[in-house]
Amino acid sequence: MNLSSTHPVPGIRRRTKLMLIGGACAALLTAASLAVAGIANADPNLTVTSNSTGTHNGFFYTFWKDSGNVTMTLGAAGNYSLQWSNINDTVDGKGWNPGSSHTVNYSGSWNCNGNCYLALYGWTTNPLVEYYILDNYGSFNPGSQATHVGTVVSDGSTYDIYRDQRVNQPSIIGTATFDQYWSIRQSKRTGGTITTANHFNAWRNLGMTMGSFNYQVLATEGFQSSGSSNLTVSEGPGGGGTTPASPRPSTSPTNGGGGSGGCRVTNSVSSWNTGLTDNITVTNNGSAAVNGWSLKFTLASGQTITSGWNATYSPTSGQVTATNLSYNASIPAGGSTTIGFQATHTGNAAAPTGFSLNGTACS
């Protein structure tokens, strides 16, 4: 499922340039600092129109465009303003390098004509992950072309959680294959608190592993659109009514593996050139709850699991056993649970076969 093959989704292409030009930008900023040495602890407003990264008034910033008219003005502390038009793609913002699981506060304005994002955006390494906590967007919801794996309630709204794999795409370490994680807010907003730990914990509970933080910015991103923003970001203890992360709830009534009714399995496979994801819903048709479960199935020839969520998977090819995690060990009578995995394939993207739950064959 290569998002760019059907709809060119911003946020997936050009990161190497940003890191390579950081040194040059740092030199420019040093020169600027020397020129205004008489102004202590405050950089003057800086207008940026060429691709660069650097530091301004104690905040990391990134500016990137591939074409068109984009002007970024770096203001006091975590403030920046942006105007863009006649562009193909641009991503710009202020924040931190490295990022962290801190609380982020922001305020300001964001105006979008077309396909745009307002997000806390960043990367981790080992594993390499590109992530978005998306608070607002324009005409296109990027979740429509990714795999929905769960939800988390944080800072006054439910966020839908999605994941995708980017295959041989530009990244902060060069062309690579990496995972992309999304939390997309259901009630859009411009301004508030982002409790990042809620999202990172939810992703972890869903098997979406993160590595060491690289940069993390409050980003304005535009793709074949026009607009403007004026935003101020800060780090702080601000509170936004957080709720602990929850895995994707099961919604199907019936199926499970205990009692006399057996179990039923449904698959939702999304595939692309050499990869696939499969969301598997297991329903307990029995009259008693299943407390602790193992789901066995057989992968199609040539498929190898590379990551999974809501279960552990062993081995990664052939006949596989998926075992519950601590938070989804019980499947009530008439209830269900959803698990899933990502896999590579050599041409056969068929769904698994031969499902059995705790030794009972599933329909």
C-alpha positions in Angstrom: 0.0 0.0 0.0 2.2 2.8 -1.3 0.3 6.0 -0.5 2.0 8.0 -3.2 0.9 5.6 -5.8 -2.8 6.7 -5.6 -2.7 10.1 -3.9 0.6 12.0 -3.3 0.4 12.3 0.5 2.7 15.0 1.9 5.2 14.1 4.6 6.9 11.2 2.9 9.7 12.3 0.7 12.5 14.7 1.2 14.1 14.5 4.6 17.7 13.9 3.6 18.1 17.4 2.3 17.0 18.8 5.6 19.7 17.2 7.6 22.5 17.7 5.0 22.0 21.5 5.0 21.9 21.9 8.8 25.6 22.7 9.0 25.4 25.5 6.4 22.4 26.9 8.2 24.1 26.8 11.5 27.0 28.8 10.1 24.6 31.4 8.8 22.9 31.7 12.1 26.3 32.1 13.8 27.2 34.9 11.5 23.8 36.5 12.2 24.4 36.2 16.0 27.8 37.9 15.7 26.2 40.8 13.8 23.8 41.4 16.6 26.0 40.6 19.5 24.7 43.6 21.4 21.3 42.0 21.7 21.7 39.4 24.5 19.7 36.1 24.5 17.4 37.0 21.7 17.8 36.5 17.9 16.1 39.1 15.6 13.3 37.9 13.4 14.7 35.9 10.6 13.0 35.4 7.2 13.7 32.1 5.5 13.0 31.3 1.9 15.6 28.6 1.1 15.8 25.0 2.4 17.5 25.0 5.7 17.5 23.7 9.3 19.0 25.4 12.4 18.3 27.0 15.7 16.5 30.3 16.5 15.8 31.7 19.9 16.4 28.4 21.5 14.2 26.3 19.2 15.1 24.0 16.4 13.5 24.9 13.0 13.1 23.2 9.6 12.2 24.8 6.3 11.7 22.7 3.1 10.0 23.2 -0.2 10.4 21.6 -3.6 8.9 24.5 -5.6 6.7 27.5 -5.5 6.5 30.5 -3.2 7.1 29.9 0.5 8.2 32.5 3.1 8.8 31.6 6.8 9.5 34.2 9.4 11.1 33.0 12.7 9.9 35.2 15.6 10.4 35.3 19.3 10.9 32.0 21.2 8.8 29.3 19.5 6.9 31.6 17.1 6.9 31.3 13.4 4.7 32.5 10.6 4.4 31.0 7.1 2.8 31.9 3.8 2.8 29.6 0.8 1.3 29.5 -2.7 1.8 27.8 -6.1 3.7 25.1 -4.4 4.0 21.3 -4.9 5.1 20.5 -1.4 6.4 22.3 1.7 6.9 21.4 5.4 8.1 23.9 7.9 8.1 24.3 11.7 9.7 25.0 15.0 10.4 22.7 17.9 13.2 20.6 19.3 16.1 18.4 18.3 15.9 15.9 19.7 12.3 15.6 20.5 10.9 13.8 23.5 7.6 12.6 25.2 7.1 16.0 26.7 3.9 18.0 26.8 3.6 20.5 24.0 1.5 23.7 24.1 0.7 25.7 21.0 -1.5 28.6 19.9 -2.1 30.8 16.8 -3.7 30.7 13.4 -3.7 28.2 10.6 -5.4 28.8 7.2 -5.5 26.2 4.5 -6.8 26.2 1.0 -6.5 22.6 -0.2 -4.4 19.8 1.1 -2.5 20.9 4.3 -1.6 19.5 7.7 -1.1 21.1 11.2 0.8 18.5 13.2 3.4 17.7 15.8 5.8 16.0 13.4 9.0 14.1 13.9 11.3 11.1 13.4 12.9 8.4 15.5 15.9 6.1 14.6 16.5 2.5 15.4 13.8 1.8 14.3 13.4 4.5 11.7 9.9 6.0 12.1 8.2 9.1 10.8 5.2 10.2 12.9 2.4 12.7 13.0 0.1 13.8 15.8 -2.3 15.6 13.4 -4.6 18.2 15.0 -6.0 19.8 11.8 -6.0 19.1 8.1 -7.5 20.5 4.9 -9.2 18.7 2.0 -7.5 15.3 2.5 -7.5 13.0 5.5 -4.3 10.9 5.2 -5.9 8.1 7.3 -8.0 7.3 4.2 -5.0 5.5 2.7 -3.4 4.0 5.7 -4.4 1.1 8.0 -6.6 2.0 11.0 -5.3 0.1 14.1 -6.9 1.8 17.1 -7.8 5.0 19.0 -6.6 7.0 21.9 -8.4 9.7 23.8 -6.2 12.7 24.7 -6.6 16.4 25.3 -10.3 16.5 24.8 -10.8 14.4 21.7 -10.5 10.9 20.2 -7.6 10.4 17.9 -7.7 7.6 15.2 -4.4 5.7 15.0 -3.1 4.6 11.7 0.1 3.0 10.4 1.7 2.6 7.0 5.0 1.4 5.6 7.0 3.7 3.3 9.1 1.5 0.9 12.3 3.0 -0.6 11.3 6.5 0.2 13.5 9.6 1.2 14.1 9.8 5.0 16.5 11.6 7.4 19.1 8.8 6.8 18.6 8.7 3.0 16.4 6.4 0.9 15.0 3.7 3.2 12.0 1.6 4.1 10.3 2.7 7.3 7.1 2.8 9.2 4.8 5.9 9.4 2.6 6.4 12.4 -0.4 8.7 12.6 -2.7 10.0 15.4 -5.5 12.0 13.7 -7.8 14.1 15.8 -11.5 13.6 15.2 -12.4 17.1 16.4 -10.1 19.4 14.5 -8.5 22.3 16.3 -5.8 25.0 16.0 -4.3 25.5 19.5 -4.1 23.6 22.7 -2.1 21.0 24.5 -0.6 17.8 23.0 0.2 15.2 25.6 2.7 13.3 23.4 3.1 10.5 26.0 -0.5 9.4 25.5 0.1 8.9 21.8 3.5 7.2 22.1 2.1 4.8 24.8 -0.9 4.0 22.6 1.3 3.3 19.7 3.5 1.1 21.8 0.5 -0.9 23.1 -0.5 -1.5 19.5 2.9 -2.9 18.6 4.1 0.3 16.9 7.7 0.6 18.2 9.6 3.8 18.4 13.3 4.4 18.6 15.6 7.3 19.6 14.1 10.7 19.0 15.4 12.9 16.2 13.8 16.3 15.5 10.2 17.1 16.5 8.5 20.2 15.4 5.0 21.8 15.3 4.7 21.7 11.5 2.7 23.4 8.9 2.7 21.2 5.7 1.1 22.0 2.4 0.8 19.9 -0.8 -0.4 21.5 -4.0 -2.2 24.1 -1.9 -1.9 27.7 -0.5 -2.4 29.1 2.9 -0.8 30.8 5.9 -0.1 30.1 9.6 1.2 32.0 12.6 2.0 29.6 15.4 3.8 29.6 18.7 5.0 26.4 20.3 6.3 25.8 23.8 7.2 23.0 26.2 5.3 22.9 29.5 3.3 21.1 32.0 0.0 22.4 30.6 -2.9 19.9 31.0 -5.4 18.9 28.6 -7.6 16.3 30.2 -5.7 13.2 29.2 -7.0 9.7 29.2 -4.8 6.6 29.1 -4.2 5.1 25.7 -6.5 2.3 24.7 -6.2 -0.4 22.0 -8.7 -0.5 19.2 -12.0 -1.6 20.7 -13.7 -4.7 19.4 -17.0 -3.9 17.9 -18.3 -7.2 16.4 -20.8 -9.0 18.6 -20.0 -12.7 18.5 -17.0 -15.0 18.2 -14.2 -16.1 20.4 -12.9 -19.6 21.0 -14.4 -20.7 24.2 -17.7 -22.5 25.1 -19.5 -24.6 22.5 -19.9 -22.1 19.7 -16.4 -22.0 18.4 -14.9 -18.9 16.7 -15.1 -16.9 13.5 -12.2 -15.0 11.8 -12.4 -12.2 9.3 -9.4 -10.7 7.5 -8.8 -7.2 6.0 -5.7 -7.4 3.8 -4.2 -4.3 2.2 -1.2 -5.0 -0.1 1.3 -3.2 -2.3 4.2 -4.2 -4.5 6.2 -6.3 -1.9 4.3 -5.8 1.3 0.9 -6.1 3.0 -0.9 -5.5 6.2 -3.7 -7.8 7.6 -6.1 -6.8 10.3 -7.6 -10.0 11.8 -10.8 -9.9 13.8 -11.5 -13.0 16.0 -15.0 -13.4 17.3 -16.0 -15.6 20.2 -19.1 -17.5 19.3 -19.0 -19.5 22.5 -21.1 -19.2 25.6 -18.1 -18.5 27.9 -15.3 -16.0 27.9 -11.9 -16.9 26.5 -9.2 -16.0 29.1 -5.9 -16.3 27.5 -5.7 -17.2 23.8 -3.4 -18.3 21.0 -4.5 -18.0 17.4 -2.8 -20.3 14.9 -2.8 -19.7 11.1 -0.7 -20.4 8.0 0.8 -17.7 6.0 0.9 -17.9 2.2 4.1 -19.0 0.7 6.7 -16.2 0.4 5.2 -14.1 3.2 7.3 -13.0 6.2 5.9 -11.0 9.2 8.0 -7.9 9.9 5.9 -6.3 12.7 2.6 -6.8 14.4 0.1 -5.2 16.9 -2.2 -6.4 19.6 -0.4 -9.8 19.8 3.0 -11.5 19.6 3.8 -13.6 16.5 6.0 -16.6 16.3 7.5 -17.8 14.0 7.4 -15.1 11.3 6.5 -17.4 8.3 4.8 -20.7 7.7 2.5 -21.8 10.5 2.3 -18.8 12.9 1.0 -18.5 16.4 -0.4 -15.2 17.6 -0.6 -14.9 21.4 -2.5 -12.3 23.4 -1.0 -9.3 25.2 -1.8 -8.4 28.7 -4.6 -5.9 27.9 -6.6 -8.2 25.4 -6.2 -11.6 27.0 -10.0 -12.0 27.6 -12.5 -12.3 24.8 -16.0 -12.3 26.3 -18.7 -14.5 25.0 -20.2 -12.9 21.9 -17.3 -10.4 21.8 -14.3 -10.0 19.5 -10.7 -8.7 19.4 -8.7 -7.3 16.5 -5.0 -8.0 15.9 -2.8 -7.4 12.9 0.6 -7.6 11.3 2.7 -6.2 8.5 4.5 -8.6 6.2 6.7 -8.8 3.1 5.7 -11.0 0.2 7.2 -12.2 -3.1 4.0 -11.9 -5.2 1.4 -13.8 -3.2 -0.6 -11.4 -1.0 -3.3 -13.9 0.0 -4.8 -13.8 3.4 -3.7 -16.5 6.0 -5.7 -19.8 6.2 -6.3 -22.5 8.7 -7.3 -20.4 11.7 -7.7 -22.1 15.1 -8.2 -20.5 18.5 -6.9 -22.4 21.5 -7.0 -25.6 19.3 -10.6 -25.0 18.1 -11.0 -24.5 14.3 -12.5 -21.1 13.3 -14.9 -20.5 10.5 
